Amino acid sequence: MHAYFDNAATTPLDPEVLDAMLPYLSQHYGNPSSLHGPGRQVRSAIEVARKTVAQLINAAPSEITFTSGGTEADNYAIFGSVRSLGLRHAITSPLEHHAVLHPLQALAKSGETELTYLRHDAQGRLDLGHLEELLATKSRTFVSLMHGNNELGNLNDIEAIGELCAKYDAVFHTDTVQTMGHYRHDVQHLKNHFLVGSAHKFHGPKGVGFLYRRGGVEVDPLIHGGSQERNVRSGTENVYGIVGLAKALEIACRDMAAHQQHVQGLKSRFIERLRAGIDDVQFNGLSAEADQSLYTVLSVSLPPSPVSEMLLFSLDISKVAASGGSACTSGAQVGSHVLEALGADVARPTVRLSMSKMNTEAEVDYAAEQLVKLYQPVLK
């Protein structure tokens, strides 16, 4: 058996999505900027996809810009807001993805904005009291806080964060890469100015994503050179990727309740199996709390043992695909900045098990069994 539990990194392509993409890979090859029939045909496909995505998050089509993925979308929102809107103060969390942290740190290093990090507790809960305190003391601030943490699985209350940002006239960007396609997003109820999606996180193709930018928020392009995407994002559009993204999001929203129930069941099963088989197994952040974490992500903290350094390799040999993480012990060692920020025990290895609708209970049992087998001989 092969058990794939690295869905937070990327998900398998849904067969329905592939079927939707194939005509634009083989038959409909016109450039969408061309005025002839083949060009108009693929232009129409892009606009249908844009309308589909907009409807699924309750936005206007003009508020959707297609990008190469979540990282580009985050960068566009961050650089565009700070530079175009004159925002000289930015607030984020040390637990954010590098697609958010690195652009903000670059802007702070160049002196274009002052960067402040929000406080959090040992489980990764954000201190919203600190956020309000910061917002009250600074004018026109940019706030970037993710919805679901890609390593811990922690869910942040982006509705409450949006309300605070609206109260103090702050621009709010939220990285929704891990939650798009897994949770409902209604931008008419959220107070955010930007959110993002990346197709390969919800069974779509790699290399395509989108940015939602609230109407009236005008920021300069990140990529220059053409008039594509309403003069916002230059470059010939990834037509088959865009078609695939829209189809994947449509499927995800259509079947969301059933998929959530299935995947949450798999996560609970993993927790039960690991607690029963490994002494002193723990879970990072709020990962084991069903109502406070992504149902797709389980961050497992394992006791120190001689197998720790070869853990992921050993799992791979056993045909279990997962990702890992560890807190940094020195400046020369590359580890998880998220676990380091939480003050995680550097001696305890972490395995992130991330699930999707395509996983089965048999795969969970097999993967848990392999982990238990690795630990039982050295812990007895």
C-alpha positions in Angstrom: 0.0 0.0 0.0 1.1 3.6 -0.7 -0.4 6.2 1.7 -0.2 9.9 0.6 -0.6 12.2 3.5 1.0 15.4 2.3 -2.1 17.1 0.9 -1.3 20.4 2.6 1.6 20.5 0.2 -0.4 19.5 -2.9 -3.5 17.4 -3.7 -4.1 14.9 -6.4 -5.8 16.2 -9.5 -9.6 15.5 -9.5 -10.5 13.4 -12.6 -13.4 15.8 -13.3 -11.0 18.7 -13.3 -8.7 17.0 -15.8 -11.7 16.4 -18.1 -12.5 20.1 -18.0 -8.9 21.0 -18.8 -8.2 18.6 -21.7 -10.0 20.6 -24.5 -7.9 23.6 -23.6 -4.7 21.5 -23.7 -5.4 19.9 -27.1 -8.1 21.7 -29.1 -8.6 25.3 -28.0 -5.2 26.7 -28.2 -5.8 30.4 -29.2 -4.2 33.3 -27.4 -6.9 34.9 -25.3 -5.7 38.3 -26.3 -6.2 37.6 -30.0 -9.3 39.0 -31.7 -9.9 36.1 -34.0 -12.3 33.2 -33.3 -9.9 30.8 -31.6 -8.7 33.6 -29.4 -12.2 34.7 -28.5 -13.1 31.1 -27.7 -10.5 30.8 -24.9 -11.1 34.4 -23.7 -14.7 33.3 -23.1 -13.5 30.3 -21.1 -11.4 32.5 -18.9 -14.3 34.9 -18.2 -16.7 32.0 -17.5 -14.1 30.7 -15.0 -13.8 34.2 -13.4 -17.5 34.4 -13.0 -17.6 30.9 -11.4 -14.9 31.8 -8.9 -16.6 35.1 -8.1 -20.0 33.5 -7.5 -18.5 30.8 -5.2 -17.0 33.5 -2.8 -19.9 36.0 -3.4 -17.7 38.5 -5.2 -17.9 40.5 -8.4 -16.0 39.0 -11.4 -14.0 42.3 -11.6 -12.7 41.6 -8.2 -10.9 38.3 -9.3 -7.4 38.3 -10.7 -5.9 35.0 -11.9 -2.2 34.5 -10.8 0.4 31.8 -10.9 -0.6 30.7 -7.4 -1.0 31.7 -3.8 2.5 33.1 -3.4 2.1 35.6 -6.3 -1.3 36.6 -5.0 0.0 37.2 -1.5 3.0 39.2 -3.0 0.7 41.3 -5.1 -1.6 42.2 -2.2 1.3 43.0 0.1 3.6 45.0 -2.2 0.6 46.7 -3.9 -1.0 47.8 -0.7 2.1 49.1 1.0 3.4 50.9 -2.0 0.2 52.2 -3.7 -1.9 53.0 -0.6 0.9 54.7 1.4 0.6 52.2 4.4 3.6 52.8 6.6 2.8 50.3 9.3 2.2 46.5 8.8 1.1 43.9 11.3 1.5 40.2 10.9 2.3 37.1 12.9 5.5 35.1 13.1 3.4 32.0 12.3 2.5 33.2 8.8 3.7 31.4 5.6 6.9 32.7 4.1 4.9 34.0 1.1 3.7 36.6 3.6 6.6 37.0 5.9 9.3 37.4 3.3 7.6 40.2 1.3 6.8 42.1 4.5 10.3 41.7 5.8 11.7 42.9 2.5 9.5 46.0 2.7 10.6 46.6 6.3 14.3 46.2 5.4 13.9 48.8 2.6 12.3 51.2 5.0 9.0 51.3 3.1 7.0 50.2 6.1 7.4 49.5 9.8 6.7 45.8 10.6 5.1 44.6 13.9 4.5 41.0 14.9 1.4 40.1 16.8 1.7 38.2 20.1 0.5 34.6 20.4 0.4 31.9 23.1 2.2 28.6 23.2 -0.5 26.9 21.1 -0.4 29.6 18.4 -3.6 31.4 19.4 -3.3 35.0 18.2 -3.7 37.8 20.8 -6.5 40.0 19.3 -6.3 42.3 22.2 -2.7 43.1 21.1 -4.0 43.6 17.6 -6.5 46.2 18.7 -3.9 47.9 20.8 -1.6 48.2 17.8 -4.3 49.3 15.4 -5.4 52.0 17.9 -1.9 53.5 18.0 -1.1 53.6 14.3 -3.0 55.2 11.4 -3.7 53.4 8.1 -2.2 50.0 8.8 -1.8 46.9 6.6 -2.7 43.7 8.4 -1.9 40.2 7.0 -3.1 37.2 9.1 -3.9 33.8 7.6 -7.1 31.9 8.0 -5.6 28.4 8.5 -2.0 27.7 9.4 -0.3 25.3 7.0 1.9 23.7 9.6 -0.2 23.6 12.8 -3.7 23.6 11.3 -4.8 26.4 13.7 -7.8 28.4 12.5 -7.8 32.1 13.1 -11.0 34.1 13.5 -10.8 36.2 10.3 -14.3 37.6 10.9 -13.2 39.1 14.2 -9.9 40.3 12.8 -11.8 41.9 9.9 -14.1 43.7 12.2 -11.1 45.2 14.1 -9.5 46.2 10.9 -12.7 47.9 9.7 -13.0 49.7 13.1 -9.5 51.3 12.7 -9.6 51.7 8.9 -6.9 49.2 8.3 -6.3 47.2 5.1 -6.8 43.5 5.8 -5.2 40.7 3.7 -5.8 37.1 4.7 -3.9 34.1 3.3 -6.7 31.6 2.6 -4.6 29.1 0.6 -5.1 26.2 3.1 -8.8 26.9 3.6 -10.0 27.8 0.1 -12.1 24.9 -1.2 -12.4 23.5 2.3 -14.4 26.2 4.0 -17.0 28.7 2.8 -15.8 32.2 2.1 -18.3 34.9 1.7 -16.6 38.2 1.1 -19.8 40.1 1.6 -19.6 39.1 5.3 -15.9 39.3 5.8 -14.2 42.7 6.2 -11.2 41.7 4.2 -9.7 43.6 1.3 -7.7 40.7 -0.1 -7.9 36.9 0.0 -6.2 34.2 -2.1 -6.6 30.8 -3.5 -4.3 28.2 -5.0 -5.8 25.5 -7.2 -3.5 22.6 -6.3 -4.6 22.8 -2.6 -8.1 21.7 -3.6 -7.5 19.1 -6.3 -6.9 21.5 -9.1 -3.7 22.0 -11.3 -0.4 23.4 -10.0 0.8 26.8 -11.2 -2.5 28.7 -11.0 -4.3 30.7 -8.3 -6.3 33.8 -7.8 -6.5 37.0 -5.8 -9.7 38.6 -4.6 -9.3 42.3 -4.4 -12.2 44.3 -3.0 -13.7 46.8 -5.4 -12.4 50.3 -4.9 -9.0 49.1 -3.6 -6.7 50.3 -6.3 -3.1 49.1 -6.2 -0.3 49.0 -8.8 0.5 45.8 -10.7 3.2 43.5 -9.5 4.0 42.2 -13.0 4.3 44.7 -15.9 4.4 44.2 -19.6 0.9 43.7 -21.0 -2.8 44.5 -20.6 -3.9 41.1 -19.4 -6.2 40.6 -16.4 -7.7 44.1 -16.8 -4.2 45.7 -16.8 -3.5 44.2 -13.3 -1.4 41.1 -14.1 0.6 41.0 -17.3 1.4 37.8 -19.1 -0.6 35.4 -21.3 -3.1 33.7 -19.1 -2.7 30.0 -18.1 -6.0 29.1 -19.8 -6.2 25.4 -19.0 -5.0 26.1 -15.5 -7.7 28.8 -15.0 -10.4 26.4 -16.3 -9.1 23.7 -14.0 -9.1 26.1 -11.0 -12.7 27.1 -11.5 -13.8 23.5 -11.9 -11.9 22.3 -8.9 -13.4 25.1 -6.7 -16.9 24.4 -8.0 -16.5 20.7 -7.1 -15.0 21.5 -3.7 -17.9 23.8 -2.8 -20.5 21.4 -4.3 -19.3 18.4 -2.2 -17.9 20.3 0.8 -20.1 19.0 3.6 -19.5 15.3 2.6 -15.8 15.8 2.2 -15.5 17.6 5.5 -17.3 14.8 7.4 -15.1 12.2 5.7 -11.8 13.9 6.2 -12.6 14.9 9.8 -13.3 11.2 10.5 -9.9 10.3 9.1 -8.2 12.9 11.3 -10.0 11.6 14.4 -9.0 8.1 13.5 -5.3 9.1 13.2 -5.4 10.7 16.6 -6.9 7.6 18.2 -4.5 5.2 16.6 -1.4 7.3 17.5 -2.5 7.9 21.1 -3.1 4.2 21.5 0.2 3.1 19.9 2.8 5.7 21.0 3.5 6.8 24.6 3.8 10.6 25.0 2.6 11.4 21.5 1.5 15.1 21.4 0.0 17.4 18.9 1.4 20.8 18.0 -0.7 24.0 18.4 -4.5 23.3 18.2 -4.1 20.5 15.8 -6.0 18.0 17.8 -8.9 20.4 18.6 -11.6 19.7 16.0 -13.4 23.0 16.4 -10.2 25.1 16.3 -8.1 23.6 13.6 -8.2 22.6 9.9 -9.9 19.2 9.5 -7.2 18.5 6.8 -4.1 18.9 9.0 -2.7 17.0 12.0 0.7 18.1 13.4 2.1 15.3 15.4 4.9 15.8 18.0 6.7 12.6 18.7 8.9 11.7 21.7 12.7 11.9 21.2 14.2 8.6 20.0 17.1 7.3 17.9 14.8 7.1 14.9 14.0 10.8 15.0 16.6 11.9 12.4 15.5 9.3 9.9 11.8 9.4 10.6 10.6 10.8 7.3 13.0 8.7 5.3 11.8 5.6 7.2 8.2 6.5 6.5 9.0 7.0 2.8 10.6 3.6 2.7 7.4 2.2 4.1 5.5 4.1 1.3 4.0 6.7 3.6 4.3 10.2 2.2 4.3 13.0 4.9 6.1 16.1 5.7 8.1 17.1 8.8 9.3 20.0 10.8 11.5 20.8 13.7 12.3 23.9 15.7 15.7 25.5 14.9 18.5 24.9 17.3 20.9 27.3 15.7 21.2 29.9 13.0 22.9 27.3 10.8 20.1 24.8 11.0 17.0 25.2 8.8 13.9 24.2 10.6 10.3 25.3 11.1 9.9 29.0 11.9 6.4 28.2 13.2 7.5 25.6 15.7 10.4 27.8 16.7 8.0 30.7 17.4 6.0 28.4 19.6 9.0 27.4 21.6 8.7 23.7 20.6 11.0 21.2 22.1 13.9 20.8 19.6 14.4 17.2 20.6 10.9 16.2 19.5 10.4 15.5 15.8 7.2 16.6 14.1 5.3 14.9 11.3 2.6 16.7 9.5 -0.1 14.4 8.3 -2.5 16.2 5.9 -5.5 14.5 4.4 -7.9 14.9 1.6 -11.2 13.5 0.2 -9.2 10.8 -1.7 -7.7 9.2 1.4 -9.2 6.1 3.0 -9.5 4.6 6.5 -7.3 1.8 5.4 -4.5 4.3 4.5 -4.9 6.0 7.9 -4.6 2.6 9.7 -1.5 1.7 7.5 0.3 5.0 8.1 -0.4 4.9 11.8 0.8 1.3 12.0 4.1 2.3 10.3 4.7 5.1 12.8 3.9 2.9 15.7 6.3 0.2 14.4 9.1 2.8 14.2 8.6 3.8 17.8 7.7 0.6 19.7 11.1 -1.1 19.4 13.0 1.9 20.7 10.6 2.9 23.5 10.2 -0.6 25.1 
